[in-house]
Amino acid sequence: MFRANIEAERGRLGMSKLQISEVLGVTPKTYNAYISGGPIPSDVLLKLRELSGRTIDYLLDVESYTA
């Protein structure tokens, strides 16, 4: 599962993988694991949300369903 929305927001912000990794406080290897579908800690998700201005559901590409 590739998390394309996180990568799209990184591109929109004009940041390299190294730059966003530094802002998130992780290594580039860890960031790559996140966008490749690995678990993302809640504190990192909150930083991504604040940085991008997008919802966590959007960043994780979670579809909303209504009952």
KAVENCOR-V977289 format. One record per backbone hydrogen bond with DSSP energy under -0.5 kcal/mol. CO is the residue of the C=O (numbers start at 0). NH is the residue of the N-H. If there is no record, write none. Layout:
co=[CO,CO]
nh=[NH,NH]
This chain:
co=[0,1,2,3,4,5,6,7,8,9,10,15,16,17,18,19,20,20,26,27,28,29,30,31,32,33,34,38,40,40,41,42,43,44,45,46,47,48,54,55,56,57,58,60]
nh=[2,3,6,7,8,9,10,11,12,14,13,19,20,21,22,23,24,25,30,31,32,33,34,35,37,36,2,40,43,44,45,46,47,48,49,50,51,52,58,59,61,60,5,62]
